[in-house]
Amino acid sequence: MELLKNFTVLYIENENKLVSKAKQILENKVKKLYLENEIENGSKVYKEFKPDILVIDIDISNGDAIKFCEEIYSLDEEQSIIVITAQKNISTVEKIINLGISKIIFKPLVKFDRLFQEIISSSKNIQNKIDANNLKLLKIKEEREEFLLGVIKQISHHWKQPLNIISTLSSTCSYKKEMGIETSADEDIESANLITRKTLELANILDVIDKIDYKNITIEEIEELIKVSNPIYPRAS
């Protein structure tokens, strides 16, 4: 029953006895209870507050309740709707069923407990969907993180070669200078240009990585990132 505290309920009913009973039993058990006695006001409340569970007397006189339910399903096909009706006409009942209504309760509603149990059942179904969706999102998040980690490792692997080149050339130049080994101007320029080029390439890929929105990255962006980070990928000079 504590589960009800997580959900809001809109109850559209013009039978005073049921309205009083709903207020008495539901008001302190659900997160928020909205009580309306006509379709028009009920529609305004629904659009403003988007209650989790809708309970509606389909026989309510001041408005087309079936049309209202159709409109709701056009906005949210997952909306939980419980219908109360005294209708015995087969075609009308079929029309209600074909809407995809979560549950139909036929009057007379001698004990409100029957409706209360259906509201609890609806709340459980909603919670199950929420839990399933959260689990799905968590799995997607974990898979995404694992995939991005693989991408980072691949980029890291790509850049071992140019970083080794930079390190080797720098070390060689320092060693020759310390040992007094003469080098030609052309050799120095070639080494300096190669270091500069590799450093710029590394700076460029780091700049690309820095600008990526990892929460919303697309497959195409990942493919481009891997391609740009690859030292053997031909780049425009």
Sequence and secondary structure as in RCSB ss.txt:
>XXXX:A:sequence
MELLKNFTVLYIENENKLVSKAKQILENKVKKLYLENEIENGSKVYKEFKPDILVIDIDISNGDAIKFCEEIYSL
DEEQSIIVITAQKNISTVEKIINLGISKIIFKPLVKFDRLFQEIISSSKNIQNKIDANNLKLLKIKEEREEFLLG
VIKQISHHWKQPLNIISTLSSTCSYKKEMGIETSADEDIESANLITRKTLELANILDVIDKIDYKNITIEEIEEL
IKVSNPIYPRAS
>XXXX:A:secstr
 GGGGG EEEEE   HHHHHHHHHHHTTTSSEEEEESSHHHHHHHHHHH  SEEEEETT SSS HHHHHHHHHHH
 TT EEEEEE    HHHHHHHHHTT SEEEES    HHHHHHHHHHHHHHHHHHHHHHHHHHHHHHHHHHHHHHH
HHHHHHHHTHHHHHHHHHHHHHHHHHHHHT    HHHHHHHHHHHHHHHHHHHHHHHHHHH  TTS  HHHHHHH
HHHH TTS    
